[in-house]
Amino acid sequence: MAEGEGFKETREEMERAIRRLNALEYVILVAAVLVALAGGGIVAFLLSAGTDLPLRPTWAILSLLLIIVPAAVVFGRERARAGRRHRGSKDQPSDGA
């Protein structure tokens, strides 16, 4: 058996799993956008019924806010977590010391 042949099946399974996870990522993204559009529409309708705000621009702004604000929070949290991991790896002594 040649070197690396034993891992061919494992590599193929990993590539298949990665493709499935990428597809799932897009499904979740589309679902989040649809929920933001629906939520923005409901809130815009309620606001336009109680105030003089126009429905469509209010709907557009609220939908954008409902997708951008949570995404910014998650992005900031991930950056902070990555920064802590990076700082933590500098604090630990290396194996050679």
C-alpha positions as CSV (number, residue, x, y, z in Angstrom):
1,M,0.0,0.0,0.0
2,A,1.4,3.4,-1.0
3,E,1.9,6.1,1.5
4,G,-1.3,8.2,1.9
5,E,-3.7,5.7,0.3
6,G,-5.1,4.7,3.7
7,F,-6.3,8.3,4.3
8,K,-8.0,8.7,0.9
9,E,-11.4,7.6,2.2
10,T,-11.1,9.7,5.3
11,R,-10.2,12.7,3.2
12,E,-13.2,12.2,1.0
13,E,-15.5,11.9,4.0
14,M,-14.1,15.1,5.4
15,E,-14.6,16.9,2.1
16,R,-18.2,15.7,2.0
17,A,-18.8,16.8,5.6
18,I,-17.4,20.2,4.8
19,R,-19.6,20.6,1.8
20,R,-22.7,19.7,3.8
21,L,-21.7,22.2,6.6
22,N,-21.3,24.9,4.0
23,A,-24.7,24.2,2.6
24,L,-26.2,24.2,6.1
25,E,-24.5,27.6,6.7
26,Y,-26.3,29.0,3.7
27,V,-29.7,27.6,4.8
28,I,-29.3,29.1,8.2
29,L,-28.3,32.5,6.6
30,V,-31.4,32.5,4.4
31,A,-33.6,31.5,7.3
32,A,-32.1,34.4,9.4
33,V,-32.8,36.9,6.5
34,L,-36.4,35.6,6.2
35,V,-37.0,35.9,9.9
36,A,-35.5,39.5,9.9
37,L,-37.8,40.4,7.0
38,A,-40.8,39.0,8.7
39,G,-40.0,40.6,12.0
40,G,-39.2,43.9,10.3
41,G,-42.5,43.8,8.5
42,I,-44.5,43.1,11.7
43,V,-42.8,45.9,13.7
44,A,-43.1,48.3,10.7
45,F,-46.8,47.5,10.4
46,L,-47.3,48.2,14.1
47,L,-45.3,51.4,14.0
48,S,-47.0,52.7,10.8
49,A,-50.5,52.0,12.3
50,G,-49.7,54.0,15.5
51,T,-47.6,56.8,13.9
52,D,-47.2,58.6,10.6
53,L,-44.2,56.6,9.6
54,P,-44.4,55.1,6.0
55,L,-44.6,51.3,5.9
56,R,-42.0,50.4,3.3
57,P,-39.0,52.5,4.3
58,T,-39.7,51.6,8.0
59,W,-39.8,47.9,7.0
60,A,-36.6,48.1,5.1
61,I,-34.7,49.9,7.9
62,L,-36.0,47.6,10.6
63,S,-35.2,44.5,8.6
64,L,-31.7,45.7,8.0
65,L,-31.3,46.5,11.7
66,L,-32.7,43.0,12.7
67,I,-30.0,41.3,10.6
68,I,-27.0,43.7,11.1
69,V,-27.2,44.3,14.8
70,P,-27.2,40.5,15.8
71,A,-24.5,39.8,13.2
72,A,-22.3,42.7,14.6
73,V,-22.7,41.3,18.1
74,V,-21.7,37.8,17.1
75,F,-18.8,39.1,15.0
76,G,-17.6,41.2,18.0
77,R,-17.9,38.3,20.4
78,E,-15.9,36.0,18.0
79,R,-13.2,38.7,17.7
80,A,-12.9,39.0,21.4
81,R,-12.8,35.2,21.8
82,A,-10.1,34.9,19.2
83,G,-8.1,37.7,20.9
84,R,-8.3,35.9,24.2
85,R,-7.1,32.7,22.6
86,H,-4.2,34.5,20.9
87,R,-3.2,36.2,24.2
88,G,-3.5,32.9,26.0
89,S,-1.1,31.2,23.7
90,K,1.5,33.9,24.2
91,D,1.3,33.6,28.0
92,Q,2.0,29.9,28.0
93,P,5.7,28.8,28.0
94,S,6.9,26.9,24.9
95,D,7.9,23.3,25.0
96,G,11.5,24.1,24.3
97,A,12.0,26.3,27.4
